[in-house]
Amino acid sequence: MKILAIDYGLNKVGLAIGDTITKLAFPRGLLTAAPNLTHQIVVLVKEEEVSLIIVGQPLNMQGQATKQTETTVDFVSKLQELITVPVELLDERLTTKRALGAKQSGSRLTDDELAAMYLLQDYLDRYF
């Protein structure tokens, strides 16, 4: 089963893709949070034959919702109206911090791509 992970932000959206067979997550690029963002994701889901979408749920370090949490939930609602693939929110705390650490180590990927990749890898490690 192929899984798409989304690190949703107000300006940039990081993507990663992986599957339950290899249990590995790979960066899949960066999109801008443009008006046609959900359409771009719908196209990608069809092209890649994605069976599940994981979206990072931004929470503060105490596990409480933030303003960005509300924005992300709105994005997920809009996406769910356009696709039949299940969409799950997954706590994304510390994925950006890990991505920044990888950037300091010389990674050429964006923070958003890395955060999506870490989110998906955590999911694959936990459930598969």
C-alpha positions, 0 to 999 in steps of 0.5 A, a space after each residue: 500500500 502506498 502512503 503519501 505524507 503531507 507537511 502542510 504549511 501556509 506557504 510551502 507543503 512538503 511531500 513524502 511517499 512510501 509504502 508498506 512493503 519496503 517500509 521506507 519513506 522518500 521525499 516527493 517534492 515541495 508544493 506551494 500553498 496555492 489555490 490549486 493545492 488540493 487539485 495538485 494533491 488529487 492528481 498526485 494521489 491518482 498518479 501514484 495510486 496512493 491508498 492513504 494520506 497522512 497529514 502532520 498535525 501541528 501541536 504545541 509541545 504540551 500536545 495542545 492545538 494551535 492556530 496552525 492546527 485549525 488551518 491544517 484541519 480546514 485543509 484536510 476537510 477540503 481535501 477529503 471532499 475531493 478524494 475517497 482515499 482516507 486521510 489521517 492526522 498524525 502528531 508532527 511534533 519534532 519533525 521540523 526540528 529533526 529536519 533542521 538537524 538534517 539540513 545542518 548535516 548537509 541535506 539538500 532537501 527542504 525542511 518541509 520535504 524532510 519533515 514529511 519524510 520523517 512523519 511518514 517514516 515514523 508512521 511506517 515504523 509504528 504501524 508496519 
